[in-house]
């Protein structure tokens, strides 16, 4: 099994085509965290975190500093 040699986190802002309405809130954009994991073998894995302060207290600004 390969070891993890690097983890890269990047903030990515997405603008909605139309405003998103939910529970007395309207959003025009969202900031997510793109995650890249690179293994010793050269294999790469990609994912994304979508922090929600109202659900679990996470903010993108906090996650990016991990």
VEXROKE-312272 format. One record per residue: x, y, z negated of N, C-alpha, C, O in turn; residue in one letter; chain; residue number from 1. Coordinates in nm, 4 decimals. Each point is the difference from the previous one (the first is absolute). Layout:
BEGIN
+----------+----------+----------+----------+----------+----------+----------+----------+----------+----------+----------+----------+----+----+-----+
:   n_east :  n_north :     n_up :  ca_east : ca_north :    ca_up :   c_east :  c_north :     c_up :   o_east :  o_north :     o_up : aa : ch :   i :
+----------+----------+----------+----------+----------+----------+----------+----------+----------+----------+----------+----------+----+----+-----+
:        X :        Y :        Z :        X :        Y :        Z :        X :        Y :        Z :        X :        Y :        Z :  A :  A : NUM :
...
+----------+----------+----------+----------+----------+----------+----------+----------+----------+----------+----------+----------+----+----+-----+
// end
This chain:
BEGIN
+----------+----------+----------+----------+----------+----------+----------+----------+----------+----------+----------+----------+----+----+-----+
:   n_east :  n_north :     n_up :  ca_east : ca_north :    ca_up :   c_east :  c_north :     c_up :   o_east :  o_north :     o_up : aa : ch :   i :
+----------+----------+----------+----------+----------+----------+----------+----------+----------+----------+----------+----------+----+----+-----+
:   0.0855 :  -0.1186 :   0.0000 :  -0.0855 :   0.1186 :   0.0000 :   0.0893 :   0.1240 :   0.0000 :   0.0967 :   0.0071 :  -0.0759 :  X :  A :   1 :
:  -0.1282 :   0.0882 :   0.1589 :   0.0767 :   0.1246 :   0.0103 :  -0.0291 :   0.0935 :  -0.1158 :  -0.1087 :  -0.0016 :  -0.0577 :  X :  A :   2 :
:   0.2078 :   0.0828 :   0.0250 :  -0.0168 :   0.1028 :  -0.1026 :  -0.0493 :   0.1291 :   0.0638 :   0.0257 :   0.0261 :   0.1175 :  X :  A :   3 :
:  -0.0968 :   0.0542 :  -0.1960 :  -0.0420 :   0.1325 :   0.0447 :   0.1211 :   0.0921 :  -0.0069 :   0.0650 :   0.0097 :  -0.1040 :  X :  A :   4 :
:  -0.0347 :   0.0579 :   0.2143 :   0.1133 :   0.0923 :   0.0021 :  -0.0432 :   0.1463 :   0.0034 :   0.0792 :   0.0888 :  -0.0316 :  X :  A :   5 :
:  -0.2046 :  -0.0632 :   0.0697 :  -0.0463 :   0.1383 :   0.0029 :  -0.1523 :   0.0050 :  -0.0041 :  -0.0685 :  -0.0855 :   0.0563 :  X :  A :   6 :
:   0.0181 :   0.1863 :  -0.1232 :  -0.1433 :   0.0306 :  -0.0024 :  -0.0123 :   0.1485 :   0.0328 :   0.0603 :   0.0840 :  -0.0668 :  X :  A :   7 :
:  -0.1377 :  -0.0523 :   0.1691 :  -0.0144 :   0.1384 :   0.0449 :  -0.1453 :   0.0424 :  -0.0172 :  -0.0914 :  -0.0685 :   0.0459 :  X :  A :   8 :
:   0.0712 :   0.1810 :  -0.1118 :  -0.1333 :   0.0563 :  -0.0201 :  -0.0076 :   0.1341 :   0.0716 :   0.0890 :   0.0838 :  -0.0150 :  X :  A :   9 :
:  -0.1952 :  -0.0631 :   0.0929 :  -0.0189 :   0.1273 :   0.0711 :  -0.1437 :   0.0457 :  -0.0162 :  -0.0937 :  -0.0790 :   0.0118 :  X :  A :  10 :
:   0.0777 :   0.2080 :  -0.0389 :  -0.1353 :   0.0563 :  -0.0023 :  -0.0485 :   0.0193 :   0.1429 :   0.0745 :   0.0461 :   0.0865 :  X :  A :  11 :
:  -0.1986 :  -0.0814 :  -0.0634 :  -0.0595 :   0.0149 :   0.1333 :  -0.1383 :   0.0625 :  -0.0166 :  -0.0855 :  -0.0540 :  -0.0701 :  X :  A :  12 :
:   0.0646 :   0.1689 :   0.1355 :  -0.1284 :   0.0682 :  -0.0088 :  -0.0851 :  -0.0357 :   0.1211 :   0.0456 :   0.0076 :   0.1141 :  X :  A :  13 :
:  -0.1684 :  -0.0462 :  -0.1403 :  -0.0951 :  -0.0331 :   0.1056 :  -0.1129 :   0.1024 :  -0.0024 :  -0.0610 :   0.0240 :  -0.1043 :  X :  A :  14 :
:   0.0338 :   0.0355 :   0.2186 :  -0.1115 :   0.0940 :   0.0146 :  -0.1194 :  -0.0774 :   0.0554 :   0.0126 :  -0.0711 :   0.0997 :  X :  A :  15 :
:  -0.1273 :   0.0848 :  -0.1638 :  -0.1206 :  -0.0665 :   0.0486 :  -0.0558 :   0.0749 :   0.1205 :   0.0092 :   0.1226 :   0.0069 :  X :  A :  16 :
:  -0.0668 :  -0.1956 :   0.0877 :  -0.0654 :   0.0625 :   0.1146 :  -0.1232 :   0.0761 :  -0.0476 :  -0.0262 :   0.1121 :   0.0436 :  X :  A :  17 :
:  -0.0491 :  -0.1750 :  -0.1341 :  -0.1153 :   0.0647 :  -0.0631 :   0.0207 :  -0.0085 :  -0.1508 :   0.0570 :  -0.0985 :  -0.0471 :  X :  A :  18 :
:  -0.1009 :   0.1972 :  -0.0307 :   0.0135 :  -0.0054 :  -0.1455 :  -0.0637 :  -0.1276 :  -0.0578 :  -0.1035 :  -0.0467 :   0.0475 :  X :  A :  19 :
:   0.1679 :  -0.0074 :  -0.1503 :  -0.0448 :  -0.1215 :  -0.0665 :  -0.0775 :   0.0398 :  -0.1256 :   0.0550 :   0.0674 :  -0.0870 :  X :  A :  20 :
:  -0.1809 :  -0.1078 :   0.0762 :  -0.0864 :   0.0350 :  -0.1128 :  -0.0178 :  -0.1213 :  -0.0905 :  -0.0360 :  -0.1080 :   0.0468 :  X :  A :  21 :
:   0.0612 :   0.1257 :  -0.1768 :  -0.0259 :  -0.1051 :  -0.0972 :  -0.0187 :   0.0620 :  -0.1381 :   0.0809 :   0.0822 :  -0.0430 :  X :  A :  22 :
:  -0.1859 :  -0.1212 :  -0.0255 :  -0.0263 :   0.0364 :  -0.1395 :   0.0301 :   0.1464 :  -0.0317 :   0.0866 :   0.0283 :  -0.0828 :  X :  A :  23 :
:  -0.1541 :   0.0616 :   0.1449 :   0.0131 :   0.1439 :  -0.0255 :   0.1383 :   0.0544 :   0.0341 :   0.0431 :   0.1001 :  -0.0572 :  X :  A :  24 :
:   0.0259 :  -0.1647 :   0.1492 :   0.1334 :   0.0448 :   0.0393 :   0.0108 :  -0.0077 :   0.1524 :  -0.0548 :  -0.0909 :   0.0625 :  X :  A :  25 :
:   0.1248 :   0.1858 :  -0.0043 :   0.0244 :   0.0011 :   0.1441 :   0.1510 :   0.0111 :   0.0208 :   0.0645 :   0.0901 :  -0.0536 :  X :  A :  26 :
:  -0.0089 :  -0.1831 :   0.1322 :   0.1431 :   0.0012 :   0.0306 :   0.0201 :   0.0221 :   0.1487 :  -0.0708 :  -0.0578 :   0.0824 :  X :  A :  27 :
:   0.1682 :   0.1420 :  -0.0482 :   0.0358 :   0.0223 :   0.1397 :   0.1280 :  -0.0743 :   0.0372 :   0.0318 :  -0.0159 :   0.1179 :  X :  A :  28 :
:   0.0421 :  -0.0299 :  -0.2213 :   0.1252 :  -0.0722 :   0.0231 :   0.0324 :  -0.0843 :  -0.1224 :  -0.0634 :   0.0121 :  -0.1049 :  X :  A :  29 :
:   0.1636 :  -0.0978 :   0.1207 :   0.0467 :  -0.0831 :  -0.1103 :   0.1513 :  -0.0159 :   0.0134 :   0.0536 :   0.0013 :   0.1108 :  X :  A :  30 :
:   0.0145 :  -0.0162 :  -0.2239 :   0.1440 :  -0.0260 :   0.0009 :   0.0219 :  -0.1402 :  -0.0571 :  -0.0326 :  -0.0263 :  -0.1158 :  X :  A :  31 :
:   0.0883 :  -0.0636 :   0.1980 :   0.0321 :  -0.1354 :  -0.0412 :   0.1513 :  -0.0165 :  -0.0035 :   0.0740 :   0.0872 :   0.0454 :  X :  A :  32 :
:  -0.0292 :  -0.1987 :  -0.0993 :   0.1421 :  -0.0308 :  -0.0073 :   0.0278 :  -0.1206 :   0.0889 :  -0.0534 :  -0.1083 :  -0.0236 :  X :  A :  33 :
:   0.1369 :   0.1269 :   0.1257 :   0.0438 :  -0.1117 :   0.0837 :   0.1171 :  -0.0680 :  -0.0700 :   0.0909 :   0.0671 :  -0.0488 :  X :  A :  34 :
:  -0.0932 :  -0.2002 :   0.0440 :   0.1026 :  -0.0784 :  -0.0686 :   0.0687 :  -0.0916 :   0.1010 :  -0.0662 :  -0.0729 :   0.0738 :  X :  A :  35 :
:   0.1986 :   0.0771 :  -0.0711 :   0.0795 :  -0.0915 :   0.0825 :   0.0953 :  -0.0747 :  -0.0924 :   0.0689 :   0.0609 :  -0.0818 :  X :  A :  36 :
:  -0.0656 :  -0.1923 :   0.0955 :   0.0902 :  -0.0844 :  -0.0784 :   0.0931 :  -0.0703 :   0.0980 :  -0.0463 :  -0.0628 :   0.0952 :  X :  A :  37 :
:   0.1776 :   0.0730 :  -0.1175 :   0.0985 :  -0.0594 :   0.0889 :   0.0762 :  -0.1074 :  -0.0765 :   0.0511 :   0.0239 :  -0.1094 :  X :  A :  38 :
:  -0.0444 :  -0.1423 :   0.1690 :   0.0678 :  -0.1123 :  -0.0629 :   0.1422 :  -0.0151 :   0.0521 :   0.0354 :   0.0516 :   0.1060 :  X :  A :  39 :
:   0.0441 :  -0.1230 :  -0.1824 :   0.1397 :  -0.0276 :   0.0349 :   0.0102 :  -0.0679 :   0.1372 :   0.0972 :   0.0210 :   0.0725 :  X :  A :  40 :
:  -0.1959 :  -0.1009 :  -0.0377 :  -0.0006 :  -0.0711 :   0.1285 :  -0.0313 :   0.0919 :   0.1182 :   0.0145 :  -0.0403 :   0.1154 :  X :  A :  41 :
:  -0.0577 :   0.1644 :  -0.1440 :  -0.0389 :   0.0934 :   0.1046 :  -0.1498 :   0.0064 :   0.0208 :  -0.0490 :   0.0877 :   0.0711 :  X :  A :  42 :
:  -0.0248 :  -0.1799 :  -0.1326 :  -0.1464 :   0.0021 :   0.0108 :  -0.0538 :   0.1256 :  -0.0670 :   0.0541 :   0.0468 :  -0.1002 :  X :  A :  43 :
:  -0.1626 :   0.0073 :   0.1577 :  -0.0606 :   0.1210 :  -0.0533 :  -0.1474 :  -0.0247 :  -0.0260 :  -0.0674 :  -0.0690 :   0.0765 :  X :  A :  44 :
:   0.0192 :   0.1255 :  -0.1840 :  -0.1421 :  -0.0072 :  -0.0325 :  -0.0540 :   0.1403 :  -0.0173 :   0.0708 :   0.0890 :  -0.0471 :  X :  A :  45 :
:  -0.1968 :  -0.0686 :   0.0852 :  -0.0595 :   0.1324 :  -0.0049 :  -0.1343 :  -0.0060 :  -0.0724 :  -0.0732 :  -0.0983 :   0.0108 :  X :  A :  46 :
:   0.0424 :   0.2034 :  -0.0835 :  -0.1277 :   0.0091 :  -0.0686 :  -0.0334 :   0.1455 :  -0.0265 :   0.0702 :   0.0911 :   0.0440 :  X :  A :  47 :
:  -0.1772 :  -0.0718 :  -0.1158 :  -0.0442 :   0.1365 :  -0.0279 :  -0.0737 :   0.0020 :  -0.1332 :  -0.0759 :  -0.0916 :  -0.0317 :  X :  A :  48 :
:   0.0991 :   0.1969 :  -0.0456 :  -0.0705 :   0.0214 :  -0.1257 :  -0.0923 :   0.1198 :   0.0168 :   0.0394 :   0.1037 :   0.0534 :  X :  A :  49 :
:  -0.1605 :  -0.1195 :  -0.0990 :  -0.0986 :   0.1075 :   0.0084 :  -0.0415 :   0.0374 :  -0.1428 :  -0.1013 :  -0.0487 :  -0.0503 :  X :  A :  50 :
:   0.1800 :   0.1354 :  -0.0146 :  -0.0265 :   0.0327 :  -0.1396 :  -0.1336 :   0.0718 :  -0.0186 :  -0.0424 :   0.0789 :   0.0844 :  X :  A :  51 :
:  -0.0223 :  -0.1083 :  -0.1966 :  -0.1270 :   0.0649 :  -0.0330 :   0.0018 :   0.0404 :  -0.1472 :  -0.0082 :  -0.0853 :  -0.0883 :  X :  A :  52 :
:   0.0186 :   0.2128 :   0.0627 :   0.0049 :   0.0481 :  -0.1377 :  -0.1289 :  -0.0324 :  -0.0741 :   0.0031 :  -0.0357 :  -0.1177 :  X :  A :  53 :
:  -0.1154 :   0.0479 :   0.1858 :  -0.1294 :  -0.0253 :  -0.0653 :  -0.0200 :  -0.1462 :  -0.0358 :  -0.0736 :  -0.0300 :  -0.0940 :  X :  A :  54 :
:   0.1369 :  -0.0622 :   0.1662 :  -0.0188 :  -0.1426 :  -0.0261 :   0.1028 :  -0.0527 :  -0.1004 :  -0.0372 :  -0.0650 :  -0.0978 :  X :  A :  55 :
:   0.1655 :   0.0923 :   0.1209 :   0.1033 :  -0.0581 :  -0.0866 :   0.1076 :   0.0983 :  -0.0463 :   0.1027 :  -0.0419 :  -0.0534 :  X :  A :  56 :
:  -0.1248 :   0.1705 :   0.0731 :   0.0925 :   0.1009 :  -0.0511 :   0.1252 :   0.0211 :   0.0837 :   0.0921 :   0.0684 :  -0.0447 :  X :  A :  57 :
:  -0.0859 :  -0.1252 :   0.1650 :   0.1187 :   0.0152 :   0.0841 :  -0.0103 :   0.1229 :   0.0891 :  -0.1081 :   0.0357 :   0.0469 :  X :  A :  58 :
:   0.2213 :   0.0278 :  -0.0246 :   0.0129 :   0.1098 :   0.0950 :   0.1173 :  -0.0314 :   0.0927 :   0.0968 :  -0.0636 :  -0.0418 :  X :  A :  59 :
:  -0.1051 :   0.1078 :   0.1669 :   0.1083 :  -0.0270 :   0.0947 :   0.1320 :   0.0601 :  -0.0479 :   0.1061 :  -0.0589 :   0.0207 :  X :  A :  60 :
:  -0.1122 :   0.1757 :  -0.0847 :   0.1224 :   0.0651 :  -0.0497 :   0.0698 :  -0.0868 :  -0.1045 :   0.1228 :  -0.0007 :  -0.0078 :  X :  A :  61 :
:  -0.1996 :  -0.0720 :  -0.0719 :   0.0573 :  -0.0869 :  -0.1026 :   0.0600 :  -0.1254 :   0.0620 :   0.1107 :  -0.0405 :  -0.0356 :  X :  A :  62 :
:  -0.1835 :  -0.0207 :   0.1282 :   0.0462 :  -0.1241 :   0.0624 :   0.1279 :   0.0195 :   0.0788 :   0.0859 :  -0.0882 :  -0.0004 :  X :  A :  63 :
:  -0.0707 :   0.2002 :   0.0675 :   0.1172 :   0.0218 :   0.0843 :   0.1279 :   0.0060 :  -0.0843 :   0.1085 :  -0.0252 :   0.0523 :  X :  A :  64 :
:  -0.1188 :   0.0576 :  -0.1805 :   0.1177 :   0.0090 :  -0.0873 :   0.0359 :  -0.1329 :  -0.0649 :   0.0990 :  -0.0083 :  -0.0728 :  X :  A :  65 :
:  -0.1776 :  -0.0955 :   0.0979 :   0.0346 :  -0.1320 :  -0.0534 :   0.1247 :  -0.0487 :   0.0685 :   0.0478 :  -0.1096 :  -0.0294 :  X :  A :  66 :
+----------+----------+----------+----------+----------+----------+----------+----------+----------+----------+----------+----------+----+----+-----+
// end
